[in-house]
Amino acid sequence: MPAVVWDSPVQFLKGVGPVRARALDRLGIATVGDLLRHYPRAYLDRTAVTPIRTARPGDEVTVQGQVLTAGERRTRRKRTLQTVTVDDGTDVLFCQWFGQSYLLRQFRSGTRVLLSGKVQLHAGRKQLVHPDFELLGGEEARLHTGRLVPVYPLTGGIGQHWLRRLIHETLNAALPAAEETLPQDLRRSRGLCSLGAALSGIHFPAGADELDRARKRMVYEEIFFIQLAMGLRRRDREAQAGRRLGAPGDLTTRLVAGLPFALTAAQRRVLREILRDMRSGHVMHRLLQGDVGCGKTLVALIAALFVIEQGHQALLMAPTEVLARQHGETIGGYCEVLGVAVATLTGGTPARERRRILDAVHAGEIDLLIGTHALVQDGVSIPRLGLAVVDEQHRFGVQQRGRVTLVARDGTPPHMLVMSATPIPRSLSLTLYGDLDLSIIDELPAGRRPIATALVTADELAEKHEFIRDQLRRGRQAY
């Protein structure tokens, strides 16, 4: 295959054409670069050669031997059956294929071959049916046996053998034109191989060590570019003008004063971080993390009231209707006393009620709108949206989270607060949410016990069920 460039359409590669190009497109492969980034989903270890004598029925084996005979006959159903016998010096193995007469031109007597497949026993003879094979002695590289064999995701009209060979030929033709994506000093300091070596090692590794080096390089590259994108997003966000809010006012003061308990030190700390962001003149993008019961929802409510008391509206989006209604009932009780108008909108809201709520929101009569993904559907317009709170944000799709900014109709993006009870180490948080500032509530309110999380195996289910029944008998609750 002549040299190819990475953005060349795969349709024009040798052996592809328009029909197979359409099949490859279903796999997300449109260009040479896409093809070479179509990584194996698994590998078959066919590096060890098994003597035929020791091969047992049911074993997946790779054998090496010499062709004794090759012939063809018709079955009762008038199909052609090709049979090849192979001898490795320890025993004889029978190999069969159906409807592949062309193979007889390759399996001539005396030819040395490698074969891989599952051993079957038929009429007292060991056999392989439709085994993968490679002819030995030629210069052509082994692709299907005698090595770590890549197994690729497929679609209709695309087979493993054909795709494996296409990737191998394209790899050899494209690597000379491959542009390195990581700086040399970075690769040297991190002990990473070149892009060409990584692609060769990920598709056709010579062994486990080469595969590990290739994976290390490709994983590092992917995370590196994710972090680079996060850094660019953070830079753009920090340069983006947001609503500059004033000092906390009457609503937040009255809410905190009316609580039957005091805020924890952790709640006060994260509130200071949130209010500082919203008063900075830039758009806030902050992740609020904390265990169940630590008071995240109360912090979000105080932040919403801070926005509302300065003439703006707020939104709280939950992943399920049950959680949205729960937020509506809890928050609604606080807000009713303060004279703050709250409405709940979910996918199950009747059409007439939905229209009434949306009209009231658009008219500015609703201060805080609570709901599910229905809040970011077409037709939802919040003209003075100052704060969007997304609860359990990891359970929303990227597009759903991104559309929150689209419901602000006055041209100014809202401040964004996302909440999660999933315990994520700080270092991992910075990796997953590098474009967000992180606030952690690491303290429970007085009287609350820490949540104990345990992994229960299938063998322990009966014991845990009895534990739950015992707790229920004591008057406690289970969920």
Secondary structure, 3 states (H helix, E strand, C coil): CCCCCCCCEHHHCCCCHHHHHHHHHHCCCCEHHHHHCCCCCEEEECCCCCCHHHCCCCCEEEEEEEEEEEEEEECCCCCEEEEEEEECCCCEEEEEEECCHHHHHCCCCCCEEEEEEEEEEECCEEEEECCEEEECCCCCCCCCCCCEEEECCCCCCCCHHHHHHHHHHHHHHHHHHCCCCCCHHHHHHHCCCCHHHHHHHHHCCCCHHHHHHHHHHHHHHHHHHHHHHHHHHHHHHHCCECCCCCCCCHHHHHHHHHCCCCCCHHHHHHHHHHHHHHCCCECCEEEEEECCCCCHHHHHHHHHHHHHCCCCEEEEECCCHHHHHHHHHHHHHHHHHHCCCEEEECCCCCHHHHHHHHHHHHCCCCCEEEECHHHHCCCCCECCEEEEEEECHHHCCHHHHHHHHHHECCCCCCEEEEEECCCCCHHHHHHHCCCCEEEEECCCCCCCCCCCCCCCCHHHHHHHHHHHHHHHHCCCCCC
